[in-house]
Amino acid sequence: MMRTYSDLIKLPTFEERFRYLKIYGRVGEDTFGFSRYLNQIFYKSDEWRRIRDAVILRDNGCDLAMRDWEIRGRVYVHHMNPITEQDILEHSAFLFDPEFLITASHITHNAIHYGDESLLPTGWTERTRNDTCPWKCM
């Protein structure tokens, strides 16, 4: 099953989007093995940086393109479908297709890869009068 941006944005909640994307990886599991250098070259290429910037703009810098979930910190552009060494060597078109890319925070990106919902951010807490001053009554 190819995950797509068009399908993802139809999901109304952050949790549903996460569940659509999670891949159940394992800590220490090799993805590129001794060819990891290819992965690093790819992510430093001008072509990748251009599409990365375009995806971040499209998603308004929001985690999983969820309005009001602005990313405060490092921004990742996640391949919704895992990429392989062969994809990079063959310069597969889907590597640069925004239909298969989504903006994610570092925490969300890790949660997607490890399938661990407990890592997810919980959203913003609504502020109330004097909530930063514990000795004042409301």
C-alpha positions in Angstrom: 0.0 0.0 0.0 1.4 3.4 -1.0 0.6 6.1 1.5 -0.3 9.4 -0.1 -0.6 13.0 1.0 -4.1 13.2 -0.6 -5.3 10.3 1.6 -3.6 11.6 4.7 -5.1 15.1 4.7 -8.6 13.6 4.6 -8.0 12.2 8.2 -9.3 14.8 10.7 -7.2 14.1 13.7 -3.5 14.0 14.5 -3.8 10.5 15.9 -5.5 9.1 12.8 -2.7 10.6 10.6 -0.1 9.1 12.9 -1.7 5.6 12.7 -1.9 5.9 8.9 1.9 6.6 8.7 3.4 4.4 11.5 5.7 1.7 10.2 6.7 -0.3 13.3 10.5 -0.1 12.9 12.9 -1.3 15.6 15.7 0.5 17.3 19.0 -0.6 15.8 17.3 -2.1 12.7 19.5 -1.4 9.6 17.8 0.5 6.9 20.8 1.2 4.7 23.5 -0.8 6.4 27.0 -0.1 5.0 25.4 2.1 2.3 24.2 4.7 4.8 26.4 7.2 3.0 24.0 7.2 0.1 21.2 8.2 2.4 23.4 11.1 3.7 24.4 12.3 0.2 20.7 12.2 -0.9 19.5 14.4 2.1 22.3 16.9 1.4 21.5 17.3 -2.3 20.1 20.6 -3.7 17.2 18.7 -5.3 16.1 17.3 -2.0 16.5 20.6 -0.2 14.3 22.4 -2.8 11.5 19.8 -2.4 11.9 19.8 1.4 11.4 23.5 1.5 8.3 23.3 -0.8 6.7 20.6 1.4 7.3 22.6 4.6 5.6 25.6 3.0 2.7 23.5 1.7 2.2 22.2 5.3 2.6 25.6 6.9 5.4 24.2 9.1 2.8 22.1 11.0 3.2 18.6 12.3 1.6 16.1 9.9 0.1 19.2 8.2 -2.3 19.6 11.1 -3.4 23.2 11.4 -2.4 24.8 14.7 0.3 22.1 15.3 3.2 24.4 14.5 6.6 22.7 14.8 8.8 24.4 17.4 12.2 23.0 16.8 13.7 20.8 14.2 11.5 20.2 11.1 11.7 16.9 9.2 10.2 16.1 5.9 9.2 12.4 6.1 8.9 9.9 3.2 5.5 8.4 3.8 6.7 5.2 2.2 10.1 3.8 3.3 12.9 4.4 0.8 15.6 1.9 -0.1 19.1 2.0 -1.3 17.8 1.1 -4.8 15.4 4.0 -4.8 18.4 6.4 -4.3 20.6 4.7 -6.8 17.9 4.7 -9.4 16.8 8.3 -8.5 13.2 7.1 -8.2 10.7 9.8 -9.0 8.7 9.2 -5.8 11.7 10.4 -3.7 10.9 14.0 -4.8 7.1 13.8 -5.2 5.3 15.9 -2.6 2.4 13.4 -2.8 4.6 11.0 -0.8 6.1 13.5 1.6 4.8 15.1 4.9 6.2 17.6 7.4 6.9 16.2 10.9 8.5 17.2 14.1 11.5 15.2 15.4 9.3 13.5 18.1 6.6 12.6 15.6 9.1 11.4 13.1 10.6 9.0 15.6 7.1 7.8 16.7 6.2 7.0 13.1 9.4 5.0 12.6 9.0 3.0 15.9 5.2 2.8 15.8 5.2 4.2 19.4 2.2 6.4 20.0 3.4 7.2 23.5 6.2 9.4 21.9 3.7 11.7 20.3 3.2 15.3 21.4 -0.1 16.0 23.1 -0.9 19.3 21.6 -1.2 22.7 23.2 -2.8 23.4 26.5 -5.2 26.3 26.5 -3.9 29.1 28.7 -5.9 30.6 31.5 -5.6 33.7 33.6 -2.7 33.5 36.2 -1.9 29.9 35.1 1.8 30.7 35.4 1.5 32.2 38.9 0.5 29.4 41.3 0.0 31.5 44.3 -2.7 33.7 42.7 -6.3 32.7 42.7 -8.3 32.8 39.5 
